[in-house]
Amino acid sequence: MIRASLLILTILCFTVPVSSQNVKLDSKTKSAMERVDKEKIKSHIAYLADDKLKGRMPGKEGYQMAVDYVVKQFTEIGVAPGGDNGTYLQKLILRRATVNNAISKAVLVDRSGNVDSLKAGRDIFIVPGVLRTDVTAQAPLVFVGYGIEIPGSYSDYENIDVKGKIVVFLNGSPQGLNLPSTLMAHFNNAASKMEIAAQKGAIGAIVAPATPTAPISAASVTTAAMNPEKTEAYGRSVAGNLRTTARIPFSTLQRIFFNSTKSLTETLANLRNGKPGSFELPFTMLMKYTSAFNDIESYNVIGKITGSDNKLKDEYVVHTAHLDHVGIGRPIKGDSIYNGAHDNASGVASLLEISRIYKNATKPLRSVLIVMVTAEEMGLLGSAYFAGNPTVPKSQIVANVNTDMPTLIAPLLSVAPLGAEHSSLVKNVDFACQQLGIVRQEDPMPEEVRFIRSDQYSFVQQGIPALHVKYGTLTKDNSFDLVEFTKKWRDENYHRPSDEITNNFDFEAGRKYVQLNFLISYSVAQTKARPTWNAGDFFGQKTIK
């Protein structure tokens, strides 16, 4: 990695144009920012990551304790309720669906009527549905390469009709696309590919690995967020609302190609080199299975700061942080409670203190929602539910600023605002950076595909500009590799019982992180023009409904 001196990068940050509206901070707002108390941040994290909350697993007592704590803090700070029916809560159902492989049926029928049965749980892994208990799907198979369509650049769907059919596509993407890491993460995501397939009219999708050694999930389980009436589902598992989805191992892909007129080796080589090659397979697939559901109630917790402008107060900037963690798991060194202090008690603590700044600062023009979402660890479910079914009109949400595992383990000298480069929000980040002397950098770890792994992605999927502020790479000592240090720390502590309040927190960095995220949202809330997607940006083409 090429590194530059702190001085040069700082100069570059200060020469970036500020948002054209030139947001000004009055003495009251500056005073509110200065009063951010790192001891309060520490206190919030200490409570939320205490053993008595048992890892804050949704549906368990510990998560409810976390919900009650946030409600109590909102009440004491003076933040108004922003949930359902004048409360702080937005109720949703978390559904875990399973399929019984022993009674599931999956067969290939060729054009002569010959039947090739696939054993569920070995030759094919059926993904259970979350809206239907009994599913029967029968349709012709179509191979669509990687299942990718990038407007004006690349398409696996050229000259192929998939309407009413089941598509088969590969994990991954071709070489040489040369896209930003955020777009690559989006297009490599199987849920995005399924959404494309559904838009093309497919009724199902089967995902296959592109190499014999690629791992494949054998779990016959899926999760989704449901409305309390259980009539609508949200989350990656319902992307595109396909009737049926499944995964197959490479051996089954070979089996399908062996009985076709196409060479799998040649097809894979062409695809890797960026040469799309989609075609109809000489089979009809029949899948028949029954899904069983386990439903639990959970809650997003929402506070509201009402804006001061008679018109703009009906528009909203949304802060998010996930309140859940993974609960109790496999013991490591005698400890089985996965406390989640960094992930994401620190993010929740940050939002609570941002709420406190807003209550003591000059009111912004727009309103602000502080949303603690559930079930991020189960697949961004709480944020998918809120972004798709918000407690305010969706069209009135102008931006999302997400906070997830800030990793406050070193002085905060630089940040990487994931996703900001797609919209005018990058100017709001630059404004905040300039106020605090922080350097804005590009994503230092694009291979981690962090852009699609946290709650801001749920808002982007709804066409709402969003970002997620992660730590940068700069340190006071240029010989110290913060990225390498952080990777090692994460390997030792991420989703481990060792993620506790005693593990390597820099609370002064936490204080600065709170101020930075406040400034980003405050500058959006104080600017009369709504944030805009960059001209021609892919995510900006999504329509807010």
N, C-alpha and C positions, 0 to 999 in steps of 0.2 A: 504494500500500500504506500502510495506517495504521500508524504507528510509535509506540511508547510509550517512556517513559524507562526506562533500565536499572534505576533504583531501584524504580519502581513494579512492574515485572515481577518483579524479584527478590523483593519482598515477597509478591507473589501466589504465587510458587513455594513460598515457605516456609510459606504458610498452607494449602497443600493437605494433606489428611490423609495421614499415612504409613500404609504397610501395617499392618493391625491387629495383626500379630504382633510389631511393634516389634523388628526385627532389630537386634542390638547388635554393634558391632565391638570386639573385644578388642585389646589392645596389640600382640599378635603379628601380627594381620591388618593393623592400621594401619601397623605397621612395614614389612610386606611391600609395602603399597601405596606407601609413601614411597620405597622402594628402586627403583621403576620408573625405568629409566635411559634418557633420551632418546638417548644415544649408542648404546645397543643397538638402539633402534628404527631409528635412522639406519643402523646397520650392516646390519641385516636388509634394509632397503629397498635399500641400495646393492648388496648381493649379488644379490638377486632381480631387480633392474632393470638389471643389468649387461649390456652388449652381448653377452657370451659366452653368455647364456641365450637370446638371439635372440627375445625376446618371449614365451617360455613357451607356445608353441602345443602343445596336447595332441597326442601322437603323435610329437613331435619331441624331439631330444636335450635342448634347453633346458628343456622341461617336466620331463623326467626328472631333470635337475640340480636343479630346484626341489623335486621330490619328495624327492630324496636329502638336500637341505639341511634340509628340515623334519624328516625322520626323525632326522638327526644332532642337530638342536636339541632335539627331544623326548627323545632319549636322554641328552644332556648335562644337560638340566633335571631329568630323572628322572620324566618323564611316562610312564605305562605304555601299552603298545599297546592300541588299541581297535578294530583292524580285523579282517580275516578270519584265522582260524586262529592266533591269538596274535601276529599281525604288526601293523604300523602301517597296512597298506594294505587298501583295499577295491577289488578289481579289477572293472572294468566294460568293456563294449565300446561305443565310439562309432560309430554307423552313419550314414554319409552315403548317402542313397538318391537316385537320379536316374531320370528317365523319358525314354525316347526318343520325342520328339514325332513323328518321321517315321513311326513304325509304330503310334502310338496312335490309338484310334478313339473319337469322341464324336459321337453323333447324337441328334437330337430326332425322335420319332415321334408324329404327332398321332393323333387318334381315328379318322381315316379311313385311317391307314396311310401317310400321306405322310412322307417322310424329309427332314430338314434336317441336313446334315452340318456339324459345327463343326471348324474346323482347329485342332488342338492346337498351342499356341505362339502363336496369334493370336486366335482366337475363344474359346478356353478354355485355361486353364493348369492341367493336371492335377497334383495334389500326389502324388508317388510314395508308395506304402506302404512301411512299414518292417518288416512281419511277413510279407508275402506278395510273392513275385516276380511272379506273374501274377494280375491282378485283372479280373474281369468283373462288372459290376454293372448291373442293369436294373431300373428302378422308376419309378412315377409321380412327377412333380414337384409340390411344394407350396410356395407362396410364404408365408413366415412373417415378413414385415416385417423387423424388426431381429434377430429370433431371440432375444429377451430374455424371461425370465420372472423377475420379482421378487416373491417371496411377499407377498401382501396388498397389492400396489401396482400392478403392471403385468404383462401377459402377452400375448405374441404368439401363444400357443398355445390361446387360448380357442376352444372349439367347432370345433377342427380336429384331425383324426386323422392323425398322420404315421407311424404304425407301418408299417414295411416300405417306406417311401418315401424319396425324396431331397428334402431341404429346400433352398430358395433363400432366403438372407437377406442383408440389407444391412450394410455396415460402419456403425459409429456407434450412436447412440441417439437417442430422441426428445427434444424440448425439454421443460423443465419438470419433470424427474424429481426435482430438488432432493435429490440423495443426497450423502453424503460422498465426497470424492475417491477414497478407497480402494475404495468400492463401485462408483463410476462406472468406475474403471480396470478392475475385475474384470469388470463386465458388458459393457464395450466390447471386451474381449479376445475375439478370434475363437475361441480355444481354449475359452474358457468357454461360448461359444454352441454350439460343437460338442458339448461335454459335455452341455449341456441337450438338444440334438437327439437324442443317443444315448440319454439317459435316457427320452425320449419314444418311443423305438423306431425312430427313423429309421436307415436304413442308410448314408446319405451326406449330404453338405452341400456346397452351392455358395455361395461368398461373392461379393457384387457391391458395387461402389461406389455410393454414394447420389447422386452428382453426376457429370456428364460429365468434370469436370476433376480428380476425385480420382485420385491415383496408385494403381497396382496393381502388385504384384510379378509380374514375368514369369518368375522363376526356377522351373525344374522340379526343385527340390532340396529335400530335407527331412532333418532330423537327429533322432536319438533316442539314448537310452542303453539298452543291452541288458544283461541278465545274461550271464555268461560262456557259458552254454549257448545263448544267443540264442533263447530261447523266450518272453521277456517284454520289453516295451518301455516306456520311461518318457520323459516329456517332453511339451511342448505339441503336438507333431506327432501324438501318439497320443491326444489328449484324447477321451474317450468311446469309443475303439476303433471308430470308424466304419469301414465297409468302404471307402469312397471319399470323397475330398474334392477340391475344385477351386476355382479363382477364375475369374471372368469379367469382362471389361471392361464398361463402361456400354453400349457399342454392342450387345453380346450380350444384355444385360438388355432393351434396347429391342426387340431382335429377338424375344425370347420374349414380351414383352407385346404386340407388334404382332399376333401371331397368337393372342392370347387375347381375351377379351371385356372386359378391364379397361383402364382408362386409367392409364398409368404416371405421368403428371404428377399426376393426382388422387390416386393411391395414395401417392405420395411426399409430397404436401402434407399429407394426413391423418396419415401416420406422423410427420412432423416435428412436428405439433401434438399428438402424444400420443394419437392415435386408432388403435388397432390395427386391422389389416384383413388377415387371413390367408385364403387361399383355395387351392383346387386349381387347378393349371394344366392346360391341355388337352394335356399331353404326357407321354410316357414318355421318360426319358433312358437311353441305353445308353452305358456307358463300358467300354472294354477297353484294357488297357495292361500293360506289363511294366516292373518296377522292377529296377534294377541296384544292388548294394550295394558299398560300400567300408567295411570295418571296421578299426578300430584299437583296440588296448588302451590303457586309461588307468587312472588310480588316484585315488581319494579317499584322503587321508592323515588318520588318526584317532588322537588321543591320549586317554587316559582318566585322570581324577583320581577315585579311589574315595572315596565318602562315608564318614562315620563312624557313621551310624546303621544298626543291624542290619537294619532294614526299609527305610528310605528310600534306602539306598545302591543299591537295585535300581531306583530311579527316576533319570531323567537330565535335566539341563539341557544343551542343545546350543548351543555357539558355532560359527558358520560364517563362513568367508571364502573367496572363490574364489582359487585358486592360479594359474589360467591367465590368459593375455592373448591378443592376436590375432596374435602372431608377426611375420613380415616382410611388408611390404606396399608400396604405392606410395611411391616416394621423395618426400620433401618436404624441400627445401633440402639435397639430397644425402644424406639419412639415410633408410634404409628399415627400420630396426629399431624396432618399436613396443614400447618398454621396459616400459610399464605400471607406473611407479613409484607414482603415486597410485592407479591402477586395475590391480591391487589389491595390489601389494607392500606398501602401507601397511596394508591390512587384515590381511594375513598376519602382518606384523610386530607388529601390535596383539595378535593372538591368541597369538603366541609369548610376548609379555611378560605377557599374562593368565595363560598357563600357569605362568610363573615366579612370579607372585603366588600362585597357588593352591598351588604346592609349598612356599612359605615361610609361608603363612597357616595359621590354624587350620582344620582340615579341615571342610568343610560337611557337613550331614546327608546331602544327596543327592550322587550322583555327577555329574561334569561331563565331557562329551565335547567335545574341541577338534577340529573337522572342517574340513580344508582341501579344498574340493571342486574338481573339474575341470569344464571345459567350461561355465562360466557364460556365457561370451561366445558360445557356440553355441546358447544357449537354455535356460539354467538346468539343463543336463542332469545334471551331477554331483549337484546337490542334489535334483533330481527322483528320481534313482536312490536316493540315501541315504534321503530322506524316505519313499519308497515301499518301500524294501527295506533298512532299517537293520541295523546289526550288533548291536543290542540289540532287545528286544521293542518294537515301535512303541507299544504301549499304555503303555509305561513312560517314554516321552519326554514331559515335562511342559511344555517351552517351548523356543523357539529365539531366540537373540540373534544377529542377523546383522551382519556388518561388511563393507561394500563401499564403496570409494572415499570415505573420510571427508572428503576434500578439506581437508587440514590446511594451509590457506594464510593463516589469521588466528587470533588468540587465540580460544579456545573459551569463549564466554560464554553461549551458548544452543544448544539442540539440538531437533530435531524427530524424535521417535521414531515413525516411520511404522508404522502398524498397532497400536500399543500401545493406542489408544483403543477397540479392540474387546474388550479383556479386562482382567482385573485386573492385567496386567503394567504398566499405567500407574502403579499404586501403587509398583511396584518402580523404575520410572524416577524417580518423584518422590522416593523415598528416596535414590537415587543423586544426584539433582540437589541435594538439601538438603545432603548430605554435602560436596559440592564447590562449592556456591554457583553452580550453573549453572541457567539458566532453561529450563523446558520450554515449547516453542511448538508451534503447529499447523504443518502442512506449509506452508512459504512458497512452494512452487512446485507446487501441485496439478496444473497443466496438464502437468507432466512425467510424470505417472502413474508415479512411481518405485516405488510400492508393489508393482506387479506385475512390475517389471523387475529384481529381484534375488532372491537365494536364499531369503529368508524366505517368499516366496510359495509355494515348493514345500512348506513345512511347513504353511502355512495351508490349502493345498489338501488336506492330509491330516487336517485338523481339529485341528492342534496350534497353540496360541497362539504368536505370533511377532511380532518387531519388527525394525526396521532403524533404527539411530540415525544421522541425518544432521545436518549443521550447521544452526544457526539463523541469525537475521538481526542479532543484537545486536553492536554494536561499542562501543569506548570513546569514539568520536567519532560522535555521532548524525547528523552531516552526511554521514557516509560510508555509501553504500548497498552493503552487503555482497552482497546478492542480485544486483544489477546487475554488480558487480565479478566475482562468481563466474561468472555467466552468460557474461560476456565471456572470462574465463579458460578456461572449459570449451570455448567455441567455438574457441579457439585451440589447445587442448591435448588435449581428450578424444579418445581413439583416434588420437593423432598421435605421431610419433617424438619430439616435444618433451616428452612425459610422462616426464621423467627425474628422477633424484635431485637434480639442480641446479635444478629448477624450482619455486621459491617454496614450500618446505616451512617450516612453523612446528613445530619438533619439541617445543616446550613444549606446544603444543596437542595433539600426538600423545601426550605423556605423560598429559595430563589425560583424553584420550579413552580411553586404556587403563584408567585408574582408574574412569572412569564405567561402561564396559561391564562391567568386573569387578564393580562394586558391584551392577549390575542382576542379573547372573546369580547372584552370591553371595547376594543377598537372597532370590532364588527358591529357591536350594539350601538355605538356612537356615530357610525357612518350612515348617512341617509341612503346611499345607494346599496342595494343588495349585493352580496358576493356573487361573482359570475364565474362560470367555467371558461377556460381558455377557448378561443375560437377553434372550432373543429375537434375539441377534445372528445375522446370516446365516451368517457363517463358523463359528459355533459349532454350527450344525446339521449340519455334516459329521461323519461317524462315523469314528472311528479303528478300523481293522480289524487 
